[in-house]
Amino acid sequence: MRIRIDDMVEIISGNDRGTRGKVLKVLPRKGRVLVEGVNRVKKHVRRSQRNPRGGQLSKEMPIDISNVLLVCTACGQPARMGARYLDDGSKERYCKKCGAGNGELAPRRATSARP
């Protein structure tokens, strides 16, 4: 998965299509992400000492990772991301629209360094 916490993503399908938000949580085993302010549902809460009034609580629910695109930091457009090895042997994400790097995926490895 090339999406991480605190990345800015844009929703490309569903009721919230076109909205941008920050990734709060990534669930890699389920293939889902939790995005701030997106896919909000109302949960009915019973009165208790923790919640003395009860009522409805609005919260975000995870959406499928295939429904989001990472927003490139260089061009500001939602784009697909690729992975490439740099000359020093580290691996980074890059924007497939503009080719700019968008953060490191893996640190430098001595065995994969190119001469």
C-alpha positions, 0 to 999 in steps of 0.5 A: 500500500502506498498510502500512509497516515497524514497523506492528503487524498481525494475521494474518487467514487461514492457519495463523498466524491471530489472531497479531499481529506487527511488519512487518519488510519490505514487498515492494510489487512482489510484494504481500507483507509479512514479519511477525516470528514468522509463517510460519516455515519450516525451511531445511536448511543444509549445514555450512560455515565460516559455519555449522560445525554445519549443520542446520536454520535457522528463518526467516520467509517473506513472506505476502500482504498481503491476509492481514493487517490493520493494528492501529489505534493508537487502538482497538487493533483490527485494522481496514481503513485508508483514506486522506484529505486533511487541511485542510493538504493532507497525506494520512494513514491513518485507521482505518475503525472509529474514524476516528482517524489512524494516520500520514502517507502523504504530506507537504503539497502546495501544490496540493492544499491546500483553502481 
